[in-house]
Amino acid sequence: MDLRRIHHVAIIASDYERSKAFYTEVLGLRVLGEHYRAERRSYKLDLALPDGGQLEVFSFPDPPARPSRPEARGLRHLAFAVPDVVAALAELRGRGVPAEEVRVDEYTGKRFAFFFDPDDLPLELYEVGHDA
């Protein structure tokens, strides 16, 4: 099998417009496409990630809540590579996004911090340096 990279990650939002604003206005992701699927009463928003991957945001009527965080079975969190985790964290906090304190990965020595989208999906800033 010749896997190259992750093409996209899909999430389901409880409030489509709120999540769209968060991912486009707060995180700065570019809209590739937006579609309303009337038969499903569902939106599908395709967002571009800087590395060429995509984030898909879906809405569905009355989606069930995530059972617990972050130990629920399934996807644990999404991690975004940043050159400077402290600067990125300051930018998020300046926009009113709640975030945890910076920690250090015990295995790599890299700094990281968690923050949360409007549905409390855990997201991570992972410092890769300016040359990555």
C-alpha positions, 0 to 999 in steps of 0.5 A, a space after each residue: 500500500 502506498 499511503 502518502 498523507 492524510 487527505 482530510 479530516 471530517 468533524 461534525 458541528 452542532 452549530 454550523 455557522 459558529 464553527 464556520 466562523 471559528 475555523 475561517 475567521 479565528 484559525 484562518 482556514 480558506 474555504 474551498 467549497 460549501 454545499 447545503 444538502 437539502 435531502 440531509 438538512 446538512 451543510 458540508 464545508 471544505 477548508 484548506 489546510 496549509 499543507 494541502 490537506 483539508 478539514 471538512 465541517 459537517 452539520 446534521 440535525 441534532 447530532 449526539 454529543 461526544 461521550 467524554 473528552 479526550 478519552 472517548 473511543 475514536 478520534 482523540 484530537 487534531 494537532 496543528 503544526 506551528 513555528 511558535 506555540 507561545 505566539 500562536 497561543 497568544 493569538 488565540 487567547 487574544 481572540 477569546 479562545 480558551 486554551 490550556 497552558 503550554 506543556 512539553 512532550 516528554 518524548 520529543 522535547 517539543 512544546 504543545 498546548 491544547 485549545 477547543 473548538 466551539 463544540 469542545 473538540 480538542 485541538 492542539 498546537 504543536 511546535 515544529 520550529 520555523 524551519 519545518 
